[in-house]
């Protein structure tokens, strides 16, 4: 996972700045979602990884049961992950 900041003050020549890179989200990552100042990555094998959005530092990792094909959902203060088994 790599975080970038785009300076588009000149729309004809936007400048991309690399902020950080992390190899903590492993496997085939389905999607990243923003949750409570963190980036949450879910891979197809159910590995749920939380990264600090500002630094990319690994905060925690949990193995969920089942296989996944859709990103987790944020609903209020809840993070929902629905596996292929239902």
Secondary structure, DSSP 8 states (H G I E B T S, - for coil): -EEEEEE-SSTTS-EEEEEEE---S-SSEEEEEEETTEEEEEETT-EEEEEETTT--EEEEEE-SS---S--EEETTEEE---TT-
